[in-house]
């Protein structure tokens, strides 16, 4: 008789689509109803699964939230290599800001999840067994702080750089206030404001400096 594979073995080779579909549905429900008010049964029903089938992919509702939480942690994984590969120091901040705007707007629902479910996210850090929440690199944070502290840059320019990050963060933190605005419109408006804050003058095309 052929040996039946375990869920752990299958999960290493199965297409990512099913797991990602579960996370996408859960993301929507956790935003609309809140994490505490959403049951595994509701997530399974949205997917056309049985609750038992959902357990095949995630051990608990908290594991689903953890996976979504780690999506957020990994949003900036490719930023540091991009910045370190940049040879034109004058273009470095522009590329960073361009990428941050793109990341913030394309992931604003994920960010909204964290804003709406802060208590549940805090529970993850408090309750999970050691090692289950993978270590998160802070290298990009230190790199950006280095750019902001750079003594070779005029103080006003350093303040403008800091304020440009604040403008992006403000739109992210007030995501619900602009939830009805299409991404393309919000991106154009945010780029105009950020470029004004930094002092770059005319706003370039949204595609300028965009890197996949």
N, C-alpha and C positions, 0 to 999 in steps of 0.2 A: 504494500500500500504506500502510495506517495505521501511523504510527510507534509502536513498542513503547515504553511508558513504562518508566522506570527504577525500581528499588526505592525510590530516594530520593524521586522524584516521587510514587509511589503512597503512600509512608508518610505524606505530608503530608495525604492525604485519606482514607485507609483508616480504618475504624472502629477505635477504640482497643482493642476487645475482644480481638483476636488477640494483640497485643503484651502486654496485661495478663495474658492467660491464660498466656503464656510465662513472664512474670515470677512469677506465682503458683505455677506448677509448679516453677520453678527455686528459688523461696524454700523450698518444702517440701523439695526434694531437698538443697539446700545446708544445711538445718538437720539433716535426718535422716542424711545421709551425709558432710557437710562439702563445701565448695566443691572442694577438691583431689581428692576422691574421686568427684566427679560429672562425667560426660562429656556433651558436647553430644548425643551419640547417645541417651543415657538421657533427657535432657530432651525430645528430639524424639519418642522412643518413647512417653512419657507423654501427649503431645499428639496422637499419631497422625500425626505429620509425618515427612517424610524429613529427614535432616540438612541436605540442600541447601535445603529449604524454610525451615528455621530460620535459615540464613544470609541469607535474604531480609530478615529482621527485625533480626538482630543479627550483626555481623561476627565476633564471638568470644564465648567464655564470659566473658571479662573484661568485655566490654561489657554482658552481662546483669547481672553483679555490680555494675557501675557504675550501671546504671539502678536497681537495688534500693537501692544506697547513696544515690543522689540522692533516692529516695523518703523516706529518713530525714531528709535535709537539709531537705526541704520540708514536714515535718510541722507546723512552727510558723510557716509563712508568714503565716497570717491572725491570729496572736496580737497582733502589734504594732498593726495597725489597730484591733483590738478594744480594746486597752488605751488607745490614744490617743483613742478615741471615748468612753471612759468619763468621765462628768462627776461621778460620786459617788466621791470618793477613798476613802471608807470601805469601799466595796464592791469596790474594784479588786483587792485581793489575793484576795478570795474568788472572784471571777470567774476570775482567773488560775489559782488552784489547782484550781478545778472543771474548767477546760479541760485543764490538764496531766494530771490524773488520767484524764480521758476519753481523751486522746491516748495516754498510756502504756499503758493497758489494751487499747485497740482496736488498737494496733500492737505488742503485745508479741512477736509472732513476728518482725516486722521487726527489733526490737531484739535478739532472741535470735540472729538471723542475724549481726548485727554482733559480738556477744559470742563466738559460736562460730567466727568466721572472721576474727579480728583480723589475722592475718598476711596473708591475702589482701586485706583492705581496705587495709592498709598498702602492699601492692604497688601498688595502684591509684594511690595518691598519689605513689609513687616512680617508677613506670614509664610512666604515661600521658603522651602528648605534651602540651606546654603548651596550655592552652585547652580541652582535651577535658573536664577536670573543671571545670565551670562555677564561677565565684566564688560563695561562700556568704556571705550577709549575717550579720553578728554583731550587728545592731541590737537584736534582741530580748534577747540576752545582756546588752548594756549597759543596756537599759531595766530589766530585772529587777534588775541590780546597783544601779541607781539607787534602786529601791524598797527594797532591803535596806540601803542606806547612808543613807536619808532621816533626817536629824538631828531632824526634827520628830516622829518615831516613837520611843516609849520603847525603851530598849536591850533590855529583856526581850522586847518584841514583835518587835523586829528579829531577835533570836536565835530566837524561835519561828518566824518566817517562814522563816529559813534552815533550821531543823530540819525544817520541813514539806516543803521541797524534798528534803531528805535522806531522809525517809521514803518519798517517791515513788520516788526514785532507787534506794533499797535494794531495793524490791520489783521494780523493773525489772531490776536487776543480778542478782538471784537468781531470775530468771524460771523457770528449770528446777525450782526448789524448789516452785513453785506451779502448774506446768504442768497439773496434774490438776484444778485448781480452776476452775469455770465463771466466766466474766467477771463475771456479775452478783453472785456471792457475793464474789469478790475485790474488786470495786468497793465493795461495802457495807462490807467489813472495812477496806479502805484508807481510805475516807472517815471512818470512825469514828476510826481512829488519827490521821489527819492533823488532823481537827477537834479532837481532844483535845490534840494537840501545839500547835496554834495557840491553843487556849483558847476555842473557839467554843461549847463546851458540847454540847448535843444535836445529833446528826448529822441534817442535813436530808435530805429525800428525794433519791435519786440524780438526780432530774430538776431539782432546784432549781438555777437559774442556768445550766442547760445551754443552750448556743447552738449552732446548726448552722452 
